[in-house]
């Protein structure tokens, strides 16, 4: 974000304060301007110890913490700054961004909303507000913000993608698909846009279209593990078993902890009567998440075909305990924070 990262000037604010506090604050400011934020924090805190009411010191301290990605400490400093000046735009935005950085998205949205009321046409600010609504699952508010952003820039692929994510989370699947299709049309090489569209097709069991989109993602990102995994799964449904196995194995060679790939490979190997290796993949899937019934069921069937009735019955008993609709994983992870784990 380039919204408000501006250091305060010391001369006018600190000239009439306690000389020692002003000297510490001035030294902190000089160090911050050199990018030495750790040292700046030491001097800012020393200034606060001498004069807790030094004008602007909490904002400067918060900025130093913010530059160090120490978002919780930054938020505490910006809270004090906003208490001292509730209408201050800079402190309010940075408080919201600090909450965002520490994943406190409800608090981020509340503060960024207050800031956006002061600058309603600030597109970058509204974008962060929209994301905060999304990650805090305030879907109606997120939809409103993303639609505002699309009115400003109808061809913004990132906004179409995030609006699609909101709509998908809100179970508006048809509209979500339309947004991802618009994103792919506007910017066909946008990272994750083809994967996201393919994932939505996959959820709708439109496997031929899903395969096309996963292949498009891999054309630009050949090591996209999620695209490889879901491509393999789509190909299984399309009876392209040889290609499916190749893609699933390639995905596991990049990340051995992909549950879906283990389940699918277990199915493929079981179909070829390679029971021992199939069982190994099913057991690995269970190790990764024993609360999902699919791998227990597959392993139970396999064990029964091997004449191991007692072990099979144990797996089927587990299936009965767990049988319920499995929630779908979120489509895309928090930007710049972490990527979604393939189920």
Helices and strands as residue ranges (DSSP letters): H 11-14, H 19-33, H 37-50, H 57-67, H 71-84, H 89-101, H 105-118, H 123-135, H 139-152, H 157-169, H 173-186, H 193-203, H 207-220, H 225-237, H 241-254, H 259-271, H 275-288, H 293-305, H 309-322
